[in-house]
């Protein structure tokens, strides 16, 4: 199965769609749940009031569209920036497997939808390297981050990522940092101005990210434990093959992977820092996680390790939905 997606042929787009339909086969029996917490931002309000009441067939189609659009967009980005030695459809392949593997990522949640915003931010960040006049794109990055936080508060964890990316991708210039920070604060400035002028200034605190430190893995069920074990094995394999290929990348690509590594480390702790949605909030780790796990499928010359990783995931997916 893995060898099909190592090819860059456009027919693989059809295989990607078929893979997503096959791995999320259970949604045809039980439509995907819509999970959101209104305290997490405007996106949750939209999901609960406008998406959740939709008919089951519409929810199924919408679920597939969200996953496929994110997987293909991420694949295109990594291919354009030459983040791997060979262009393939393995990043999209990995992304779809992960969405089906972990039960909390297999629903329409604020975290899953927010991945589209995270990929958008990543697209802007990784194109800073060769910009001669970067102030415009830096302001846009900050503005996207600020608006994304209003839509889904846990995205606030990406603020250190964008600052770190600006540090390693661009030469340090204070004006560029100020432009980026200005972009992040502009949406909050307008909201504060509105609530201040309408004599509702105390309400402004509801728009700020709220930290809630808790352990989301209290008495996890067996399917969660199995999924986390397989993801851990896949990530270890991906990191090993990623390190083996680091010397083959140009400096620019190494910097890109440095940004993704920080994003991975921070988003792994997001369910602990923003624990209101528990493990549903962990869906934002999908983007960087799939990038590194992809090396476990793309790195080995022989298909023994990739096929083993794939069938381990399939076994857990089948167990999750048939047990």
Secondary structure by P-SEA (a helix, b strand, c coil): ccccccccccaaaaaaaaaaaaaacccccccbbbbbbccccaaaaaaacccccccaaaaaaaaaaaaaaaaaaaaaaaaaacccccccaaaaaaaaaaaacccccccccccccaaaaaaaaaaaaaaccccccaaaaaaaaaaaaaaaaaaccccccaaaaaaaaaaccccccaaaaaaaaaaaaaaaaaaaaaaaaaccccccccccbbbbbccccccccaaaaaaaaaaaaaaaaaaaaaaaacccccaaaaaaaaaaaaaaaaaaacccccccccccccccaaaaaaaaacccccccccaaaaaaaaaaaaaaaaaaccc
